[in-house]
Each structure stands twice: as structure tokens, then as C-alpha cells.
Amino acid sequence: MINKIFIASLVAELARVWKVSSGCPKSGDFGYQSLPVATLARAWSSRKTAILGLLVTVLICAVATAQAASPEGRQPNILYIMSDDHAAHAISAYGGRLAAVAPTPNIDRLASEGAMFENAFCTNSICSPSRACVLTGQYNHVNGAFDLSGRVPPGKQMLAIEMRRAGYQTAMIGKWHLKDEPADFDHYCVLPGQGKYHDPEFRVRGDKPWGKNLIKFPGKHSTDAITDLTLDWLKDGWDQDKPFFLMHHYKAPHDYFDNAARYETYLADVDIPEPKTLWYRDPRFGSLATRGANDELIPHIGTSIGPRNPRRSYLGDLPSLYPNEFPANFDPDDYSVEQNTRFAYNAYLKKYLRCIKGIDDNLGRLFKHLEDSGQLDNTVIIYTGDQGFMLGEHDYQDKRWMFEESQRMPFLVRFPPTVSAGQRFDTIIENVDYAPTMLEFAGAKVPESVQGRSFKSLLETGQEPQDWKQEAYYRYWMHMIHHDNPGHLGIRTKTHKLIYYYGCNYDGGYQTPAGWELYDLVNDPQETINLYDDPAHAELVAELKTRLAETRKRVGDDGSHYPKCEAIVQEFWDYDEADRAKARDISGRYLQRRQQELEAGQRNVRTHKGP
């Protein structure tokens, strides 16, 4: 049966156009995807004929939409669940060292009853930019959300706009983190900025300006509150004459991790399995960019678990935040480097995994409601994180890196009518592909502005399209901010990863040494040996550098947004001996600069702009 709500919404849009003034309409009169003014002017000369033609098109599209949505001709509900910094290797369905000690049965259910992706990647491993990619279907150099100041203003929140146009009731609940009001959603209830773990408050639509209308949850943990809000909306706010599109976003497990009190004893007596690279750094790991000319930058590139980084480490941060996770009257001077690192690692992982336990339990509540209300199998359920997270690998913390643990996103989909259970894909998908995939499930229009591509056919047939991309593009812009990660870009194929640390900020300043890294992901999945300078891989290096340049063109990253930065990118692209000599010189100068900053007590240096 044709979706009557969908038809009615489109006919209402035509009626609105009919009422526009008798003069030539403005380009904005057709909303988000405006037609060229010249085209509108020609069409308006025979307004009634044009609108009748559009009405016929509407009806044809409505039929196609309804038939594309599901075998029964109904548009499915779409539930997009996203946690913050939830790494794939912290989901037991993905396996790995944490699966046995910290299982995630409710998330795993999506994998066993649906599909999961091994090669889902963010294009920039940081919160706001990744969220902007999902919402717009565009890379950050196109949507403009390069860093944590990124925003997607009303009128540009493409996914919400197109879902509404397709007849969906839309809602955004939980962590938003894109500054501007999520006004293109029918309903929203979002945390201010990062939000709080305990006693959270949420911004809602109301009589006051954006940000001033608040509801508070004293005594609640944010994960519980967000789930309560979603359940309340599904029970009382959702108009069941329409399908829903719901973005359900958790704050957890973003640092600094703070679980609900009921999980405080979870894993208390467990020694968390450690990655080998927490303790051992192969001499061939990294490059001049991350080690320096003679390893002099190892203490200063990448914040650490143990005491390696003197500016920021979990050993320095966590004892005061989580004293119960350390020995009584803890003083690091009383213990060895290995003991201190192990204390910090276990505190880090236990608090992180307790937050994930809270997410998984709450998803059990959410899935039970869908099942009890008869909506579970009529809902496309997606689970992901906004990016991955380093969990001690290479003695690194946080995200931002192009290393696997940070770049990879978990991605699981359940929809029994068309997605077969138990599928596991190695197809490369990026977060810019999520929006067009959800829009295709809805039978909605995918605007030309979207750079991503739907993989709905892959989910339904199990076959990767022959012309599907074979590399994921990555670019991290926030040079040396917060966690001492140099600016870098690269590509990730199914078998290899090429990383280029160009080492400068937006203005081309605050330079760290440039360097290149190549990792064989088949034979070295932990990325421990850089093969860039291995003569046996010279042809592969040349091939991948060509593919990187071509990928930059394909996605539109021509460097025009920050030309001084792009000049540095081009300067060290060939990386001949002259380039390496300059990089060694930059390494020495940067070491002096960092030491001066530390001596002056400058722990949070403004690095993203200026020389």
C-alpha cells in the first residue's frame, strides 16, 4: 500500500509552493535543495502546468518510495544508535582481547541477527567532525566541520531534512555536539556540548532562545537518562501514523569516564588483558614524524598511559579522578614504571568498560520495548560509535590517530525483512556513507550534495558492488591539540595503510617533522613495522601515493581551504633526502620548543593557529 503520509507531505509542499507570490519565486522557496533561479523563472511562466507535472512526478515517486522501502511496501522505522568513542575492539562480537572479560550481549545481538562490518571507518577521528559527516554525508573539508568548533546549522542538517520530506517523524536524543540548534528535527532533547555524566541536563525546544530551554535529571546517569528520554518519546511522542527516524546518541564512554554507581564493582577483581604494544615499541614502528630524528620526540608525540609523555598521561590524570582504582595513598614515586603503567591502564580500561556495560544494559531495555510494542522487526537498527579509541595500543590514549583502533568504527545493522542474519563484511565503508544508506532504506531522496554512497544493496544481497571504492580517506586537522597528535592524512585499503604526517596547523605553523608510514595490515595487523623505506615495497609506496593523490581529488580535498597548510603538504610529498634533512631540522627545533613550554608550565598550548 502506498504510504499516505508520505504522499500527503509532498502534496503539502506543492501547495506551499502554489501559494508563493505571483512573481518569480526565490531560490529558497523550495527549501534545502533549491532549484536554480533561472530554471524557476522559466517554470513559473506556466505555473499551473508545471505544478500539475510535479504532482504527477510526486505520485510516481511516492509509489517507488513505498515499494523500495520494504517487501510489504511499508517504510521501516530507522533507529540510529551512536555512542561516543566506543571502539570496535570493545564489542565482544568483534572478538579481541576484551571479548571474554567484558561481553556486550545486546550489541552482539545485532551482529548475530543482522550484519557487521570489519572495515567501517571514520574520515576524521574526533567527535564533532565525525558527527557532521554522518549528518551531511560530506567530508569535513566540504561540510566545514574540521575540528571541535565544527557546526552544522539549521537548514544544513541534511539527514533530518530529507527524512522528514520522506514522511518520517524525526527525533534527536542525547549527545549532539554540533553547537547549533538541531532545529531540522521534529523533536530534540540534547546534551549541551559534551554534557555531564551525572545529573545531566538537556536542551529542548521551547519559548526561550536555543540553549535556554532546559530539563534536568538530578540523581540520574546520562546513559540511563538518554534511554529514558528515548523510551518516553517512543511511547508518548511518536505519531504512529508515521515511521520514525530516531538518532539515539550516548555520551558514554567519552573520557573522563564515569560510570553509574551500580557498575562500580564490575571488573573490580579482574586484571584487564593488555596489548603487547603497550610495553614494546618495535624500532621500526613510526617515523621521523612520530619518533624524531633519534627518538627524541617519543616522549612528546601522543599522550600516554604511563609516564612517557610528561605533558599529559593517564598516570598523571587518573589517580585524582579515580582514587579507588589505585593503591591507598598512592604515590607514583613508590612504584616502578611498569607498575605505574599497569595501575593507570587498569583504571582507564575498567572505567571505560563500565560505561560500556551501562550502554549495553540500556540497549537491552530499548530493544525490549521495541519487541514488546511489535516494532523490533519493522525497525532498521544501526549501532556504531562516532569513531574508535586507543585502548593502550602503542602506549597511546584517546582517538585522533589513523591507527586501526582509532580509525575503525563499529558498525552493526539489524533488519530481518531484508538483511540476512550473521553476515560479516570486509567492504570498506566510511561514515559519509551512512546517511545515503539510511535514506535509501527510507525510500528517500539522496541530494546531490551528498558525497557518500549507499551500501543498502550490499546488505541485502551480500555482494559488494563491482565499482565500490577500494580505499578509505582520512584526514586529522587538529595538529598537536589536546593529545599531541600531528596533522596527518592518508588512505586505508583492505590490505595496507599509508599515512602522511605533514606536521603543521591550519596556518602552516607550529611545525613538527613530516614523515610517511606504510603498514601491511595482513601480515602486521597491529601496525608495528613501518615499511615505507623498505626497498622491497618501493613500488607499492609509489602506487599508494598515487592512489592517495587521486583519492584527494575524488573527495575534493584540494587544500584550497587552508593554502598555507597545503603548501607544507606539497613541500614534503616527495620526501627525498632534502625533505628528510629539513624534517630532521624541524624535529630538533620542535624539541626545543616543547621543552621551553614545559619549563614555563604551559600545558595547554594553542597550537592550531599561528607560527
Secondary structure as the mmCIF struct_conf table of DSSP 4:
data_model
#
loop_
_struct_conf.conf_type_id
_struct_conf.id
_struct_conf.beg_label_comp_id
_struct_conf.beg_label_asym_id
_struct_conf.beg_label_seq_id
_struct_conf.end_label_comp_id
_struct_conf.end_label_asym_id
_struct_conf.end_label_seq_id
HELX_RH_AL_P HELX_RH_AL_P1 LYS A 4 TRP A 18
TURN_TY1_P TURN_TY1_P1 LYS A 19 LYS A 19
BEND BEND1 VAL A 20 VAL A 20
BEND BEND2 SER A 22 GLY A 23
HELX_LH_PP_P HELX_LH_PP_P1 CYS A 24 LYS A 26
HELX_RH_3T_P HELX_RH_3T_P1 SER A 27 PHE A 30
BEND BEND3 TYR A 32 GLN A 33
HELX_LH_PP_P HELX_LH_PP_P2 SER A 34 PRO A 36
HELX_RH_AL_P HELX_RH_AL_P2 VAL A 37 TRP A 44
TURN_TY1_P TURN_TY1_P2 SER A 45 SER A 46
HELX_RH_AL_P HELX_RH_AL_P3 ARG A 47 ALA A 69
TURN_TY1_P TURN_TY1_P3 PRO A 71 GLU A 72
BEND BEND4 GLY A 73 GLY A 73
HELX_LH_PP_P HELX_LH_PP_P3 ARG A 74 PRO A 76
STRN STRN1 ASN A 77 SER A 83
BEND BEND5 ASP A 84 ASP A 85
HELX_RH_3T_P HELX_RH_3T_P2 ALA A 88 ALA A 90
BEND BEND6 ILE A 91 ILE A 91
HELX_RH_3T_P HELX_RH_3T_P3 SER A 92 TYR A 94
BEND BEND7 GLY A 96 GLY A 96
TURN_TY1_P TURN_TY1_P4 ARG A 97 VAL A 101
BEND BEND8 ALA A 102 ALA A 102
HELX_RH_AL_P HELX_RH_AL_P4 PRO A 105 SER A 112
TURN_TY1_P TURN_TY1_P5 GLU A 113 GLU A 113
BEND BEND9 GLY A 114 GLY A 114
STRN STRN2 ALA A 115 PHE A 117
BEND BEND10 GLU A 118 ASN A 119
STRN STRN3 ALA A 120 PHE A 121
BEND BEND11 THR A 123 ASN A 124
BEND BEND12 ILE A 126 ILE A 126
HELX_RH_AL_P HELX_RH_AL_P5 CYS A 127 THR A 136
BEND BEND13 GLY A 137 GLN A 138
HELX_RH_AL_P HELX_RH_AL_P6 ASN A 140 ASN A 143
BEND BEND14 ASP A 147 ASP A 147
TURN_TY1_P TURN_TY1_P6 LEU A 148 SER A 149
TURN_TY1_P TURN_TY1_P7 PRO A 154 GLY A 155
HELX_RH_AL_P HELX_RH_AL_P7 MET A 158 ARG A 165
TURN_TY1_P TURN_TY1_P8 ALA A 166 GLY A 167
STRN STRN4 GLN A 169 LYS A 175
BEND BEND15 LEU A 178 ASP A 180
TURN_TY1_P TURN_TY1_P9 ALA A 183 ASP A 184
BEND BEND16 PHE A 185 ASP A 186
STRN STRN5 HIS A 187 LEU A 191
BEND BEND17 PRO A 192 PRO A 192
TURN_TY1_P TURN_TY1_P10 GLY A 193 GLN A 194
BEND BEND18 TYR A 197 TYR A 197
STRN STRN6 HIS A 198 HIS A 198
BEND BEND19 ASP A 199 ASP A 199
STRN STRN7 GLU A 201 VAL A 204
BEND BEND20 GLY A 206 LYS A 208
HELX_LH_PP_P HELX_LH_PP_P4 PRO A 209 PRO A 209
TURN_TY1_P TURN_TY1_P11 TRP A 210 LYS A 212
STRN STRN8 LEU A 214 LYS A 216
TURN_TY1_P TURN_TY1_P12 PRO A 218 GLY A 219
STRN STRN9 HIS A 221 HIS A 221
HELX_RH_AL_P HELX_RH_AL_P8 SER A 222 ASP A 232
HELX_RH_PI_P HELX_RH_PI_P1 TRP A 233 GLY A 237
TURN_TY1_P TURN_TY1_P13 GLN A 240 ASP A 241
BEND BEND21 LYS A 242 LYS A 242
STRN STRN10 PHE A 244 HIS A 249
TURN_TY1_P TURN_TY1_P14 ALA A 252 PRO A 253
HELX_LH_PP_P HELX_LH_PP_P5 HIS A 254 HIS A 254
BEND BEND22 ASP A 255 TYR A 256
HELX_LH_PP_P HELX_LH_PP_P6 PHE A 257 PHE A 257
HELX_RH_3T_P HELX_RH_3T_P4 ALA A 261 TYR A 263
TURN_TY1_P TURN_TY1_P15 GLU A 264 ASP A 269
HELX_LH_PP_P HELX_LH_PP_P7 ASP A 271 PRO A 273
HELX_RH_3T_P HELX_RH_3T_P5 LYS A 276 LEU A 278
TURN_TY1_P TURN_TY1_P16 TRP A 279 TRP A 279
TURN_TY1_P TURN_TY1_P17 PRO A 283 ARG A 284
BEND BEND23 PHE A 285 GLY A 286
HELX_RH_AL_P HELX_RH_AL_P9 LEU A 288 ARG A 291
TURN_TY1_P TURN_TY1_P18 ALA A 293 ASN A 294
BEND BEND24 ASP A 295 ASP A 295
TURN_TY1_P TURN_TY1_P19 GLU A 296 HIS A 300
BEND BEND25 ILE A 301 GLY A 302
STRN STRN11 SER A 304 SER A 304
BEND BEND26 ILE A 305 GLY A 306
TURN_TY1_P TURN_TY1_P20 PRO A 307 ARG A 308
BEND BEND27 PRO A 310 ARG A 311
STRN STRN12 SER A 313 SER A 313
HELX_RH_AL_P HELX_RH_AL_P10 TYR A 314 LEU A 321
HELX_RH_3T_P HELX_RH_3T_P6 PRO A 323 GLU A 325
BEND BEND28 PHE A 326 PHE A 326
TURN_TY1_P TURN_TY1_P21 ALA A 328 ASN A 329
HELX_RH_3T_P HELX_RH_3T_P7 PRO A 332 ASP A 334
BEND BEND29 TYR A 335 TYR A 335
HELX_RH_AL_P HELX_RH_AL_P11 VAL A 337 ASP A 372
TURN_TY1_P TURN_TY1_P22 SER A 373 GLY A 374
HELX_RH_3T_P HELX_RH_3T_P8 LEU A 376 ASN A 378
STRN STRN13 THR A 379 GLY A 385
BEND BEND30 ASP A 386 GLN A 387
STRN STRN14 MET A 390 LEU A 391
BEND BEND31 GLY A 392 GLY A 392
HELX_RH_3T_P HELX_RH_3T_P9 GLU A 393 ASP A 395
STRN STRN15 GLN A 397 ASP A 398
BEND BEND32 LYS A 399 LYS A 399
BEND BEND33 TRP A 401 TRP A 401
BEND BEND34 PHE A 403 PHE A 403
HELX_RH_AL_P HELX_RH_AL_P12 GLU A 404 GLN A 407
STRN STRN16 ARG A 408 ARG A 408
STRN STRN17 PHE A 411 ARG A 414
TURN_TY1_P TURN_TY1_P23 PRO A 416 THR A 418
BEND BEND35 VAL A 419 VAL A 419
TURN_TY1_P TURN_TY1_P24 ALA A 421 GLY A 422
STRN STRN18 GLN A 423 PHE A 425
STRN STRN19 ILE A 429 GLU A 430
HELX_RH_3T_P HELX_RH_3T_P10 ASN A 431 ASP A 433
HELX_RH_AL_P HELX_RH_AL_P13 TYR A 434 ALA A 442
TURN_TY1_P TURN_TY1_P25 GLY A 443 GLY A 443
TURN_TY1_P TURN_TY1_P26 GLU A 448 SER A 449
BEND BEND36 GLY A 452 GLY A 452
HELX_RH_AL_P HELX_RH_AL_P14 LYS A 456 THR A 461
BEND BEND37 GLY A 462 GLY A 462
TURN_TY1_P TURN_TY1_P27 GLN A 466 ASP A 467
STRN STRN20 ALA A 472 TYR A 476
TURN_TY1_P TURN_TY1_P28 HIS A 479 MET A 480
BEND BEND38 ILE A 481 HIS A 483
HELX_LH_PP_P HELX_LH_PP_P8 ASN A 485 GLY A 487
STRN STRN21 HIS A 488 ARG A 492
BEND BEND39 LYS A 494 THR A 495
STRN STRN22 HIS A 496 TYR A 501
TURN_TY1_P TURN_TY1_P29 TYR A 506 ASP A 507
BEND BEND40 GLY A 508 GLY A 508
BEND BEND41 TYR A 510 TYR A 510
STRN STRN23 GLY A 515 ASP A 520
TURN_TY1_P TURN_TY1_P30 LEU A 521 ASN A 523
TURN_TY1_P TURN_TY1_P31 PRO A 525 GLN A 526
TURN_TY1_P TURN_TY1_P32 TYR A 532 ASP A 533
HELX_RH_3T_P HELX_RH_3T_P11 PRO A 535 HIS A 537
HELX_RH_AL_P HELX_RH_AL_P15 ALA A 538 VAL A 555
TURN_TY1_P TURN_TY1_P33 GLY A 556 GLY A 556
BEND BEND42 GLY A 559 GLY A 559
TURN_TY1_P TURN_TY1_P34 SER A 560 HIS A 561
BEND BEND43 TYR A 562 TYR A 562
HELX_RH_AL_P HELX_RH_AL_P16 PRO A 563 GLU A 571
TURN_TY1_P TURN_TY1_P35 PHE A 572 PHE A 572
BEND BEND44 TRP A 573 ASP A 574
HELX_RH_AL_P HELX_RH_AL_P17 GLU A 577 GLU A 599
TURN_TY1_P TURN_TY1_P36 ALA A 600 GLY A 601
BEND BEND45 ASN A 604 ASN A 604
BEND BEND46 HIS A 608 LYS A 609
#
